[in-house]
Amino acid sequence: MDGDDLVSGPPPLLPPPGQRIAEACVLAAVASDEREGHLQVPRKHVERTVGEDQEERELKLGAWIGNQRSRAATLSPERVEQLSAIGMRWA
């Protein structure tokens, strides 16, 4: 192996897995809201999405939205603002 085979610089930084899941769930919530007109999804609702890698994923969107609502007091202000902006009802 010569020097041309080496990649220079540090590897790209990826957000932590929990953050990637949250970002995917926010995108899925937006899609669900656009399709259904609300974010009142049943707790057992599973949203099927296709990632950037073209793989189909199943996100437990109903559970995630329910968890965000129940944890509202502990969410960052940025997360509350992000979810409010996409139509989250907190009560």
C-alpha positions in Angstrom: 0.0 0.0 0.0 1.4 3.4 -0.9 0.6 6.9 0.4 -2.1 7.4 -2.3 -4.2 4.7 -0.7 -4.5 6.5 2.6 -7.3 8.8 3.3 -6.1 12.1 4.7 -7.8 13.8 7.7 -10.0 12.4 10.4 -12.9 10.1 9.6 -16.2 12.0 9.2 -18.0 12.5 12.4 -21.5 11.0 12.7 -24.0 12.1 15.3 -24.6 9.6 18.1 -27.1 6.8 17.2 -29.8 8.2 19.4 -29.5 11.6 17.6 -29.7 9.9 14.2 -32.8 8.0 15.3 -34.4 11.3 16.6 -33.5 13.0 13.3 -35.1 10.2 11.3 -38.2 10.3 13.5 -38.6 14.0 13.0 -38.4 13.5 9.3 -40.9 10.7 9.5 -43.2 12.8 11.7 -43.1 15.6 9.1 -44.0 13.0 6.4 -46.8 11.6 8.5 -48.2 15.1 9.3 -48.1 16.0 5.6 -49.9 12.8 4.6 -52.4 12.6 7.5 -52.8 16.3 8.5 -51.9 15.7 12.1 -49.4 14.0 14.5 -52.0 12.2 16.6 -50.6 8.8 15.7 -51.5 5.6 17.7 -48.7 4.5 20.1 -48.1 1.3 18.0 -47.8 3.1 14.7 -44.8 2.1 12.6 -43.6 4.5 9.9 -41.8 2.9 7.0 -39.1 5.1 5.5 -36.2 4.8 3.0 -32.9 6.1 4.2 -30.1 7.8 2.3 -28.6 4.3 1.7 -31.9 3.3 0.0 -32.6 0.7 2.7 -36.1 0.5 4.1 -36.5 1.1 7.8 -39.3 0.8 10.2 -39.5 3.6 12.8 -41.7 3.2 15.9 -43.1 6.7 15.3 -46.1 6.4 17.6 -43.9 5.3 20.5 -41.4 8.0 19.8 -44.0 10.8 19.6 -45.6 9.6 22.8 -42.2 9.5 24.5 -41.5 13.1 23.4 -44.8 14.3 24.8 -44.3 12.5 28.1 -40.7 13.9 28.4 -41.5 17.4 27.3 -40.3 18.9 30.5 -36.9 17.4 30.0 -36.4 18.0 26.3 -34.0 20.8 25.1 -35.7 24.0 24.1 -34.4 23.4 20.6 -36.2 20.0 20.4 -39.4 21.5 21.8 -39.2 24.3 19.2 -38.4 21.8 16.4 -41.4 19.6 17.3 -43.7 22.5 17.9 -42.8 23.8 14.4 -44.0 20.6 12.8 -47.3 20.6 14.6 -46.7 18.6 17.8 -49.5 18.9 20.3 -48.2 18.7 23.8 -51.4 17.9 25.6 
